[in-house]
Amino acid sequence: MPSKTPAILSTVLTVIILVVFAVLSVFTQMLVLNGASESQGMTAMGISFVCQGVGVILAGVLAWWLANTAVNKWNWNTIIAVSIAVIAAVTLGGLISVISIIIAIPVAGIR
């Protein structure tokens, strides 16, 4: 039976990094939406928050799968597998976060 430690470690690291990035992203979005009305700003931040939450879940699943596959199927070193899985998952989560901000502002009706 293979060990699940690399998969758990990569998922936890990915989620922690993306949650910190999401918090910083929300603060940045609050500064950007300074001139918008309160209802538009809250709508944009809510849409962005939901999209970032989905992105964190998807990135966590990707990190788990990639670390597990790299160690068990491809016989990679555990440290390398966890590092590659975290980098790939954080990149995916970061892109989803940026796209969520770009989409949330026009959807909320802010011009």
N, CA, C and O atoms as a GROMACS GRO file, in nm:
protein
  444
    1MET      N    1   0.084  -0.118   0.000
    1MET     CA    2   0.000   0.000   0.000
    1MET      C    3   0.089   0.124   0.000
    1MET      O    4   0.175   0.139   0.086
    2PRO      N    5   0.068   0.214  -0.096
    2PRO     CA    6   0.152   0.333  -0.105
    2PRO      C    7   0.120   0.434   0.005
    2PRO      O    8   0.008   0.439   0.058
    3SER      N    9   0.221   0.513   0.038
    3SER     CA   10   0.206   0.615   0.140
    3SER      C   11   0.133   0.736   0.083
    3SER      O   12   0.158   0.776  -0.031
    4LYS      N   13   0.044   0.795   0.161
    4LYS     CA   14  -0.031   0.912   0.116
    4LYS      C   15   0.032   1.042   0.164
    4LYS      O   16  -0.022   1.150   0.138
    5THR      N   17   0.143   1.034   0.232
    5THR     CA   18   0.206   1.153   0.289
    5THR      C   19   0.242   1.259   0.184
    5THR      O   20   0.212   1.376   0.208
    6PRO      N   21   0.304   1.224   0.070
    6PRO     CA   22   0.334   1.329  -0.028
    6PRO      C   23   0.209   1.397  -0.083
    6PRO      O   24   0.208   1.518  -0.105
    7ALA      N   25   0.104   1.320  -0.105
    7ALA     CA   26  -0.019   1.380  -0.157
    7ALA      C   27  -0.082   1.474  -0.056
    7ALA      O   28  -0.128   1.582  -0.091
    8ILE      N   29  -0.083   1.432   0.071
    8ILE     CA   30  -0.140   1.517   0.176
    8ILE      C   31  -0.057   1.644   0.192
    8ILE      O   32  -0.112   1.753   0.204
    9LEU      N   33   0.074   1.629   0.194
    9LEU     CA   34   0.164   1.744   0.210
    9LEU      C   35   0.148   1.843   0.095
    9LEU      O   36   0.141   1.964   0.118
   10SER      N   37   0.143   1.794  -0.027
   10SER     CA   38   0.130   1.885  -0.142
   10SER      C   39  -0.005   1.955  -0.141
   10SER      O   40  -0.014   2.072  -0.177
   11THR      N   41  -0.110   1.885  -0.101
   11THR     CA   42  -0.242   1.947  -0.096
   11THR      C   43  -0.248   2.055   0.012
   11THR      O   44  -0.302   2.163  -0.011
   12VAL      N   45  -0.195   2.025   0.129
   12VAL     CA   46  -0.198   2.123   0.239
   12VAL      C   47  -0.115   2.246   0.204
   12VAL      O   48  -0.160   2.359   0.225
   13LEU      N   49   0.004   2.227   0.149
   13LEU     CA   50   0.087   2.342   0.109
   13LEU      C   51   0.018   2.425   0.002
   13LEU      O   52   0.020   2.548   0.009
   14THR      N   53  -0.043   2.359  -0.096
   14THR     CA   54  -0.112   2.431  -0.202
   14THR      C   55  -0.227   2.513  -0.147
   14THR      O   56  -0.243   2.630  -0.182
   15VAL      N   57  -0.308   2.454  -0.062
   15VAL     CA   58  -0.424   2.525  -0.006
   15VAL      C   59  -0.378   2.643   0.079
   15VAL      O   60  -0.438   2.751   0.071
   16ILE      N   61  -0.275   2.625   0.160
   16ILE     CA   62  -0.227   2.736   0.244
   16ILE      C   63  -0.177   2.852   0.157
   16ILE      O   64  -0.210   2.967   0.182
   17ILE      N   65  -0.097   2.821   0.056
   17ILE     CA   66  -0.044   2.926  -0.032
   17ILE      C   67  -0.157   2.997  -0.106
   17ILE      O   68  -0.155   3.120  -0.117
   18LEU      N   69  -0.255   2.922  -0.156
   18LEU     CA   70  -0.364   2.985  -0.231
   18LEU      C   71  -0.459   3.063  -0.141
   18LEU      O   72  -0.517   3.162  -0.185
   19VAL      N   73  -0.476   3.022  -0.017
   19VAL     CA   74  -0.560   3.100   0.075
   19VAL      C   75  -0.492   3.233   0.107
   19VAL      O   76  -0.559   3.336   0.113
   20VAL      N   77  -0.362   3.232   0.128
   20VAL     CA   78  -0.289   3.358   0.150
   20VAL      C   79  -0.300   3.447   0.026
   20VAL      O   80  -0.322   3.567   0.038
   21PHE      N   81  -0.285   3.387  -0.092
   21PHE     CA   82  -0.297   3.464  -0.216
   21PHE      C   83  -0.439   3.518  -0.231
   21PHE      O   84  -0.456   3.631  -0.279
   22ALA      N   85  -0.541   3.441  -0.193
   22ALA     CA   86  -0.679   3.487  -0.204
   22ALA      C   87  -0.707   3.604  -0.109
   22ALA      O   88  -0.777   3.698  -0.146
   23VAL      N   89  -0.652   3.598   0.011
   23VAL     CA   90  -0.671   3.708   0.106
   23VAL      C   91  -0.606   3.836   0.052
   23VAL      O   92  -0.666   3.943   0.056
   24LEU      N   93  -0.484   3.824   0.002
   24LEU     CA   94  -0.418   3.940  -0.057
   24LEU      C   95  -0.494   3.990  -0.180
   24LEU      O   96  -0.501   4.111  -0.204
   25SER      N   97  -0.550   3.899  -0.256
   25SER     CA   98  -0.626   3.935  -0.374
   25SER      C   99  -0.753   4.011  -0.337
   25SER      O  100  -0.790   4.107  -0.404
   26VAL      N  101  -0.820   3.969  -0.230
   26VAL     CA  102  -0.942   4.037  -0.187
   26VAL      C  103  -0.908   4.178  -0.138
   26VAL      O  104  -0.982   4.272  -0.168
   27PHE      N  105  -0.800   4.194  -0.064
   27PHE     CA  106  -0.760   4.328  -0.021
   27PHE      C  107  -0.725   4.417  -0.139
   27PHE      O  108  -0.761   4.535  -0.141
   28THR      N  109  -0.658   4.362  -0.236
   28THR     CA  110  -0.626   4.439  -0.358
   28THR      C  111  -0.752   4.476  -0.432
   28THR      O  112  -0.765   4.588  -0.481
   29GLN      N  113  -0.845   4.383  -0.441
   29GLN     CA  114  -0.970   4.411  -0.510
   29GLN      C  115  -1.050   4.518  -0.437
   29GLN      O  116  -1.120   4.597  -0.500
   30MET      N  117  -1.042   4.521  -0.304
   30MET     CA  118  -1.111   4.626  -0.229
   30MET      C  119  -1.054   4.763  -0.265
   30MET      O  120  -1.128   4.861  -0.275
   31LEU      N  121  -0.923   4.770  -0.283
   31LEU     CA  122  -0.862   4.897  -0.322
   31LEU      C  123  -0.900   4.936  -0.464
   31LEU      O  124  -0.924   5.054  -0.492
   32VAL      N  125  -0.905   4.838  -0.553
   32VAL     CA  126  -0.939   4.866  -0.693
   32VAL      C  127  -1.084   4.911  -0.705
   32VAL      O  128  -1.116   4.999  -0.785
   33LEU      N  129  -1.174   4.852  -0.626
   33LEU     CA  130  -1.316   4.884  -0.633
   33LEU      C  131  -1.355   5.001  -0.544
   33LEU      O  132  -1.472   5.014  -0.507
   34ASN      N  133  -1.262   5.085  -0.509
   34ASN     CA  134  -1.286   5.196  -0.418
   34ASN      C  135  -1.392   5.292  -0.471
   34ASN      O  136  -1.470   5.345  -0.392
   35GLY      N  137  -1.396   5.316  -0.602
   35GLY     CA  138  -1.491   5.413  -0.657
   35GLY      C  139  -1.626   5.354  -0.690
   35GLY      O  140  -1.716   5.429  -0.728
   36ALA      N  141  -1.645   5.227  -0.679
   36ALA     CA  142  -1.772   5.162  -0.713
   36ALA      C  143  -1.869   5.172  -0.596
   36ALA      O  144  -1.830   5.198  -0.482
   37SER      N  145  -1.997   5.152  -0.626
   37SER     CA  146  -2.096   5.153  -0.518
   37SER      C  147  -2.077   5.029  -0.431
   37SER      O  148  -2.010   4.933  -0.469
   38GLU      N  149  -2.138   5.034  -0.313
   38GLU     CA  150  -2.120   4.924  -0.219
   38GLU      C  151  -2.180   4.794  -0.271
   38GLU      O  152  -2.121   4.687  -0.256
   39SER      N  153  -2.297   4.802  -0.332
   39SER     CA  154  -2.361   4.679  -0.382
   39SER      C  155  -2.283   4.619  -0.499
   39SER      O  156  -2.270   4.497  -0.507
   40GLN      N  157  -2.232   4.703  -0.588
   40GLN     CA  158  -2.152   4.651  -0.700
   40GLN      C  159  -2.021   4.591  -0.650
   40GLN      O  160  -1.977   4.486  -0.696
   41GLY      N  161  -1.959   4.658  -0.555
   41GLY     CA  162  -1.833   4.608  -0.500
   41GLY      C  163  -1.850   4.476  -0.427
   41GLY      O  164  -1.768   4.386  -0.442
   42MET      N  165  -1.957   4.465  -0.349
   42MET     CA  166  -1.981   4.339  -0.277
   42MET      C  167  -2.016   4.226  -0.373
   42MET      O  168  -1.978   4.111  -0.351
   43THR      N  169  -2.089   4.258  -0.480
   43THR     CA  170  -2.121   4.157  -0.580
   43THR      C  171  -1.994   4.108  -0.649
   43THR      O  172  -1.975   3.988  -0.666
   44ALA      N  173  -1.908   4.201  -0.688
   44ALA     CA  174  -1.783   4.164  -0.754
   44ALA      C  175  -1.694   4.082  -0.661
   44ALA      O  176  -1.634   3.983  -0.703
   45MET      N  177  -1.684   4.122  -0.536
   45MET     CA  178  -1.601   4.048  -0.441
   45MET      C  179  -1.660   3.911  -0.410
   45MET      O  180  -1.586   3.814  -0.391
   46GLY      N  181  -1.793   3.902  -0.405
   46GLY     CA  182  -1.857   3.772  -0.382
   46GLY      C  183  -1.834   3.675  -0.496
   46GLY      O  184  -1.803   3.558  -0.473
   47ILE      N  185  -1.848   3.724  -0.620
   47ILE     CA  186  -1.822   3.640  -0.737
   47ILE      C  187  -1.677   3.596  -0.738
   47ILE      O  188  -1.647   3.479  -0.762
   48SER      N  189  -1.588   3.688  -0.712
   48SER     CA  190  -1.445   3.656  -0.710
   48SER      C  191  -1.414   3.555  -0.600
   48SER      O  192  -1.334   3.464  -0.621
   49PHE      N  193  -1.475   3.572  -0.483
   49PHE     CA  194  -1.451   3.481  -0.370
   49PHE      C  195  -1.498   3.339  -0.402
   49PHE      O  196  -1.429   3.242  -0.370
   50VAL      N  197  -1.614   3.326  -0.464
   50VAL     CA  198  -1.665   3.194  -0.501
   50VAL      C  199  -1.574   3.128  -0.605
   50VAL      O  200  -1.540   3.010  -0.593
   51CYS      N  201  -1.534   3.205  -0.706
   51CYS     CA  202  -1.445   3.150  -0.809
   51CYS      C  203  -1.309   3.109  -0.748
   51CYS      O  204  -1.254   3.006  -0.786
   52GLN      N  205  -1.258   3.188  -0.658
   52GLN     CA  206  -1.131   3.153  -0.594
   52GLN      C  207  -1.146   3.030  -0.505
   52GLN      O  208  -1.054   2.949  -0.496
   53GLY      N  209  -1.260   3.014  -0.442
   53GLY     CA  210  -1.285   2.895  -0.362
   53GLY      C  211  -1.287   2.769  -0.448
   53GLY      O  212  -1.231   2.666  -0.411
   54VAL      N  213  -1.353   2.778  -0.563
   54VAL     CA  214  -1.354   2.665  -0.656
   54VAL      C  215  -1.213   2.639  -0.707
   54VAL      O  216  -1.172   2.523  -0.722
   55GLY      N  217  -1.138   2.746  -0.733
   55GLY     CA  218  -0.999   2.730  -0.778
   55GLY      C  219  -0.910   2.663  -0.675
   55GLY      O  220  -0.824   2.582  -0.710
   56VAL      N  221  -0.930   2.695  -0.548
   56VAL     CA  222  -0.851   2.632  -0.441
   56VAL      C  223  -0.884   2.483  -0.433
   56VAL      O  224  -0.794   2.401  -0.415
   57ILE      N  225  -1.012   2.448  -0.446
   57ILE     CA  226  -1.050   2.307  -0.443
   57ILE      C  227  -0.991   2.232  -0.562
   57ILE      O  228  -0.934   2.124  -0.545
   58LEU      N  229  -1.002   2.290  -0.682
   58LEU     CA  230  -0.945   2.225  -0.800
   58LEU      C  231  -0.794   2.211  -0.790
   58LEU      O  232  -0.737   2.108  -0.826
   59ALA      N  233  -0.729   2.314  -0.740
   59ALA     CA  234  -0.583   2.308  -0.726
   59ALA      C  235  -0.542   2.205  -0.622
   59ALA      O  236  -0.441   2.136  -0.639
   60GLY      N  237  -0.618   2.193  -0.514
   60GLY     CA  238  -0.589   2.090  -0.414
   60GLY      C  239  -0.603   1.950  -0.470
   60GLY      O  240  -0.522   1.862  -0.440
   61VAL      N  241  -0.706   1.929  -0.550
   61VAL     CA  242  -0.725   1.798  -0.614
   61VAL      C  243  -0.611   1.771  -0.711
   61VAL      O  244  -0.559   1.660  -0.716
   62LEU      N  245  -0.572   1.872  -0.788
   62LEU     CA  246  -0.460   1.855  -0.881
   62LEU      C  247  -0.330   1.823  -0.807
   62LEU      O  248  -0.254   1.736  -0.850
   63ALA      N  249  -0.305   1.891  -0.698
   63ALA     CA  250  -0.184   1.865  -0.620
   63ALA      C  251  -0.184   1.723  -0.564
   63ALA      O  252  -0.082   1.655  -0.568
   64TRP      N  253  -0.297   1.679  -0.513
   64TRP     CA  254  -0.308   1.543  -0.460
   64TRP      C  255  -0.281   1.441  -0.570
   64TRP      O  256  -0.200   1.350  -0.552
   65TRP      N  257  -0.349   1.457  -0.684
   65TRP     CA  258  -0.336   1.362  -0.794
   65TRP      C  259  -0.194   1.361  -0.850
   65TRP      O  260  -0.137   1.254  -0.874
   66LEU      N  261  -0.138   1.479  -0.873
   66LEU     CA  262  -0.006   1.488  -0.934
   66LEU      C  263   0.103   1.429  -0.842
   66LEU      O  264   0.190   1.357  -0.890
   67ALA      N  265   0.098   1.460  -0.714
   67ALA     CA  266   0.196   1.405  -0.620
   67ALA      C  267   0.182   1.253  -0.610
   67ALA      O  268   0.282   1.181  -0.610
   68ASN      N  269   0.059   1.206  -0.602
   68ASN     CA  270   0.035   1.063  -0.593
   68ASN      C  271   0.083   0.990  -0.719
   68ASN      O  272   0.146   0.885  -0.709
   69THR      N  273   0.053   1.045  -0.835
   69THR     CA  274   0.094   0.984  -0.961
   69THR      C  275   0.246   0.987  -0.978
   69THR      O  276   0.306   0.890  -1.022
   70ALA      N  277   0.307   1.098  -0.942
   70ALA     CA  278   0.452   1.111  -0.959
   70ALA      C  279   0.528   1.013  -0.870
   70ALA      O  280   0.629   0.956  -0.912
   71VAL      N  281   0.481   0.992  -0.749
   71VAL     CA  282   0.552   0.902  -0.658
   71VAL      C  283   0.521   0.756  -0.691
   71VAL      O  284   0.613   0.674  -0.698
   72ASN      N  285   0.395   0.722  -0.711
   72ASN     CA  286   0.358   0.582  -0.726
   72ASN      C  287   0.375   0.529  -0.868
   72ASN      O  288   0.419   0.415  -0.886
   73LYS      N  289   0.341   0.608  -0.967
   73LYS     CA  290   0.345   0.558  -1.105
   73LYS      C  291   0.478   0.587  -1.173
   73LYS      O  292   0.531   0.501  -1.243
   74TRP      N  293   0.530   0.706  -1.154
   74TRP     CA  294   0.653   0.746  -1.224
   74TRP      C  295   0.778   0.725  -1.139
   74TRP      O  296   0.889   0.745  -1.188
   75ASN      N  297   0.763   0.684  -1.013
   75ASN     CA  298   0.874   0.657  -0.921
   75ASN      C  299   0.968   0.775  -0.901
   75ASN      O  300   1.091   0.760  -0.899
   76TRP      N  301   0.910   0.893  -0.887
   76TRP     CA  302   0.990   1.013  -0.860
   76TRP      C  303   1.026   1.017  -0.713
   76TRP      O  304   0.965   0.951  -0.629
   77ASN      N  305   1.129   1.097  -0.684
   77ASN     CA  306   1.165   1.128  -0.546
   77ASN      C  307   1.049   1.205  -0.482
   77ASN      O  308   0.984   1.285  -0.549
   78THR      N  309   1.024   1.181  -0.356
   78THR     CA  310   0.911   1.243  -0.288
   78THR      C  311   0.921   1.395  -0.284
   78THR      O  312   0.822   1.464  -0.306
   79ILE      N  313   1.039   1.447  -0.256
   79ILE     CA  314   1.057   1.593  -0.246
   79ILE      C  315   1.033   1.659  -0.382
   79ILE      O  316   0.968   1.763  -0.389
   80ILE      N  317   1.084   1.599  -0.487
   80ILE     CA  318   1.064   1.655  -0.621
   80ILE      C  319   0.917   1.647  -0.660
   80ILE      O  320   0.862   1.742  -0.716
   81ALA      N  321   0.853   1.535  -0.630
   81ALA     CA  322   0.712   1.518  -0.665
   81ALA      C  323   0.624   1.621  -0.593
   81ALA      O  324   0.535   1.680  -0.654
   82VAL      N  325   0.650   1.642  -0.465
   82VAL     CA  326   0.572   1.740  -0.389
   82VAL      C  327   0.598   1.881  -0.442
   82VAL      O  328   0.505   1.961  -0.455
   83SER      N  329   0.724   1.913  -0.471
   83SER     CA  330   0.758   2.046  -0.522
   83SER      C  331   0.690   2.074  -0.656
   83SER      O  332   0.631   2.180  -0.675
   84ILE      N  333   0.699   1.979  -0.747
   84ILE     CA  334   0.637   1.997  -0.879
   84ILE      C  335   0.485   2.007  -0.866
   84ILE      O  336   0.422   2.088  -0.934
   85ALA      N  337   0.426   1.924  -0.781
   85ALA     CA  338   0.281   1.926  -0.763
   85ALA      C  339   0.235   2.059  -0.705
   85ALA      O  340   0.134   2.114  -0.749
   86VAL      N  341   0.308   2.111  -0.607
   86VAL     CA  342   0.270   2.239  -0.546
   86VAL      C  343   0.286   2.353  -0.647
   86VAL      O  344   0.199   2.440  -0.657
   87ILE      N  345   0.395   2.353  -0.722
   87ILE     CA  346   0.416   2.460  -0.821
   87ILE      C  347   0.307   2.457  -0.927
   87ILE      O  348   0.253   2.561  -0.963
   88ALA      N  349   0.275   2.338  -0.978
   88ALA     CA  350   0.171   2.328  -1.081
   88ALA      C  351   0.034   2.369  -1.028
   88ALA      O  352  -0.040   2.440  -1.095
   89ALA      N  353   0.002   2.324  -0.908
   89ALA     CA  354  -0.129   2.354  -0.851
   89ALA      C  355  -0.143   2.502  -0.814
   89ALA      O  356  -0.248   2.562  -0.834
   90VAL      N  357  -0.037   2.561  -0.759
   90VAL     CA  358  -0.042   2.703  -0.725
   90VAL      C  359  -0.051   2.788  -0.851
   90VAL      O  360  -0.118   2.892  -0.852
   91THR      N  361   0.015   2.747  -0.956
   91THR     CA  362   0.005   2.818  -1.084
   91THR      C  363  -0.138   2.814  -1.136
   91THR      O  364  -0.193   2.916  -1.178
   92LEU      N  365  -0.200   2.695  -1.133
   92LEU     CA  366  -0.339   2.682  -1.176
   92LEU      C  367  -0.431   2.767  -1.088
   92LEU      O  368  -0.516   2.839  -1.140
   93GLY      N  369  -0.416   2.759  -0.958
   93GLY     CA  370  -0.499   2.836  -0.866
   93GLY      C  371  -0.480   2.986  -0.882
   93GLY      O  372  -0.575   3.063  -0.873
   94GLY      N  373  -0.356   3.028  -0.905
   94GLY     CA  374  -0.328   3.171  -0.927
   94GLY      C  375  -0.391   3.222  -1.054
   94GLY      O  376  -0.444   3.334  -1.057
   95LEU      N  377  -0.386   3.142  -1.160
   95LEU     CA  378  -0.450   3.182  -1.285
   95LEU      C  379  -0.601   3.190  -1.270
   95LEU      O  380  -0.664   3.283  -1.321
   96ILE      N  381  -0.660   3.095  -1.200
   96ILE     CA  382  -0.804   3.099  -1.176
   96ILE      C  383  -0.841   3.221  -1.093
   96ILE      O  384  -0.945   3.282  -1.115
   97SER      N  385  -0.756   3.257  -0.998
   97SER     CA  386  -0.781   3.374  -0.914
   97SER      C  387  -0.778   3.504  -0.995
   97SER      O  388  -0.865   3.590  -0.980
   98VAL      N  389  -0.679   3.516  -1.081
   98VAL     CA  390  -0.668   3.636  -1.164
   98VAL      C  391  -0.785   3.644  -1.262
   98VAL      O  392  -0.843   3.751  -1.282
   99ILE      N  393  -0.820   3.531  -1.321
   99ILE     CA  394  -0.933   3.529  -1.414
   99ILE      C  395  -1.063   3.561  -1.342
   99ILE      O  396  -1.150   3.627  -1.398
  100SER      N  397  -1.077   3.516  -1.219
  100SER     CA  398  -1.199   3.544  -1.143
  100SER      C  399  -1.214   3.694  -1.115
  100SER      O  400  -1.325   3.746  -1.117
  101ILE      N  401  -1.104   3.760  -1.090
  101ILE     CA  402  -1.111   3.905  -1.068
  101ILE      C  403  -1.147   3.978  -1.198
  101ILE      O  404  -1.227   4.071  -1.198
  102ILE      N  405  -1.086   3.934  -1.307
  102ILE     CA  406  -1.114   3.996  -1.437
  102ILE      C  407  -1.260   3.976  -1.477
  102ILE      O  408  -1.320   4.066  -1.535
  103ILE      N  409  -1.316   3.860  -1.446
  103ILE     CA  410  -1.455   3.832  -1.481
  103ILE      C  411  -1.553   3.900  -1.383
  103ILE      O  412  -1.658   3.947  -1.425
  104ALA      N  413  -1.518   3.905  -1.256
  104ALA     CA  414  -1.611   3.953  -1.154
  104ALA      C  415  -1.644   4.101  -1.169
  104ALA      O  416  -1.757   4.142  -1.142
  105ILE      N  417  -1.551   4.180  -1.210
  105ILE     CA  418  -1.575   4.325  -1.218
  105ILE      C  419  -1.678   4.361  -1.326
  105ILE      O  420  -1.772   4.435  -1.296
  106PRO      N  421  -1.664   4.311  -1.450
  106PRO     CA  422  -1.770   4.343  -1.548
  106PRO      C  423  -1.905   4.277  -1.517
  106PRO      O  424  -2.009   4.336  -1.546
  107VAL      N  425  -1.905   4.157  -1.460
  107VAL     CA  426  -2.030   4.090  -1.427
  107VAL      C  427  -2.108   4.169  -1.323
  107VAL      O  428  -2.231   4.171  -1.326
  108ALA      N  429  -2.040   4.234  -1.232
  108ALA     CA  430  -2.106   4.314  -1.128
  108ALA      C  431  -2.156   4.446  -1.184
  108ALA      O  432  -2.225   4.519  -1.112
  109GLY      N  433  -2.125   4.479  -1.307
  109GLY     CA  434  -2.175   4.602  -1.369
  109GLY      C  435  -2.086   4.722  -1.347
  109GLY      O  436  -2.132   4.835  -1.360
  110ILE      N  437  -1.962   4.701  -1.314
  110ILE     CA  438  -1.870   4.812  -1.291
  110ILE      C  439  -1.800   4.842  -1.422
  110ILE      O  440  -1.746   4.753  -1.488
  111ARG      N  441  -1.800   4.969  -1.459
  111ARG     CA  442  -1.735   5.009  -1.585
  111ARG      C  443  -1.613   5.090  -1.558
  111ARG      O  444  -1.546   5.133  -1.652
   0.00000   0.00000   0.00000
